[in-house]
Amino acid sequence: MQVLQTSTSCKQHMGTHNQRLEDNHSVLRLLETFLRLLPIALCVTALVIMLKNSQQNQYGSVSYTHLGPFRYLVHANGICAGYSLFSLVIVALPRLYSMTRAWSFFLLDQVLTYLILAAGAASTEVLYLAEKGNMATTWGSACRAFGPFCHKATASTAITFVVVLCYVLLSLISSYKLFSKYDTPTVSNPSKGVEC
Amino acid sequence: MQVLQTSTSCKQHMGTHNQRLEDNHSVLRLLETFLRLLPIALCVTALVIMLKNSQQNQYGSVSYTHLGPFRYLVHANGICAGYSLFSLVIVALPRLYSMTRAWSFFLLDQVLTYLILAAGAASTEVLYLAEKGNMATTWGSACRAFGPFCHKATASTAITFVVVLCYVLLSLISSYKLFSKYDTPTVSNPSKGVEC
């Protein structure tokens, strides 16, 4: 009789536990979808701003193609937009979860975070030099002559850093999903061994 | 009788399972210790090379303090060396595992990875400009005049990228440890519900 009661209580407990997990997963799924959707718009915006960024005046002409980090920023944003779209489609597909997919997302999210962060850091550095110049290396301030070019490059770089933030969060989510085996909830209490 | 047999077989299975987990944890612990030890030496080396990096000749004088990214690289390497030492001591302390510690390591390892990667990317960018110069912004090649300065800065930056690699691996380990609740192994099979 007691065994029967324990079994019923156990089933109820497992039900509540699984329901709570389901709710958490829905929130996480929604957040992940948003965090993969947002970078598509942001990357395309940053990319278009930089692609159209060129200026010509009495001092000469300058374009994003003249500076390595800005070219890298365009490529990184292009790759990031493509990957975000691709991963969004995969995430949207209902329940195609597998460890291979979890591992792929985990590794690719990490790589994309590093890729886009490096692009942002390098562009920030070149913008700083263009703004302030450098006495020791006799590099003059290019932004005095090419103000609008610098403003557009700054806007593109700032947007890229919002993408970095999205990808930092996505990396956390994908590592949580991989290592906690997100879609296949356990029902044991690890600290006490097997329960229920 | 059959229940007794199943129970004995289950205990044996759990014993083997826990033994395998213990072995994996020992290897992981050793790898983590090595990956926290190595950056101490590397960061200090990169830091000292950059700190001593200055040159004076007929063209003028240049020092790491004149260039923002190199100053940032010195600070990032200093912080990284300090954190690596601190975290090594904590990891070496036997079995002080807690979720707070796992979360702290996870977040700090991620932050350090981004910090040191950004320092490496910015320094690489300024080195590239110093080597090649830039026509559009009329920045001349500084490395022609200050060759040894550039070589030392390149060495320091290259060492920093090895540190980045160590921290990328440490980030993977600390996220695995956090989300798989590394030190408190589960004994259930998630795909089948509760077993044993």
Interface residues (C-beta under 8 A of the other chain):
Chain A: G60 S61 V62 S63 H66 L67 G68 P69 Q110 T113 Y114 L117 A118 A119 G120 A121 A122 T124 E125 V126 Y128 L129 A130 N134 M135 A136 T137 T138 W139 G140 A142 V168 S171 L172 S175 Y176 L178 F179 S180 K181 T184 P185 T186 V187 S188 P190 S191 G193 V194 C196
Chain B: G60 S61 V62 S63 H66 L67 G68 P69 Q110 T113 Y114 L117 A118 A119 G120 A121 A122 T124 E125 V126 Y128 L129 A130 N134 M135 A136 T137 T138 W139 G140 A142 V168 S171 L172 S175 Y176 L178 F179 S180 K181 T184 P185 T186 V187 S188 P190 S191 G193 V194 C196
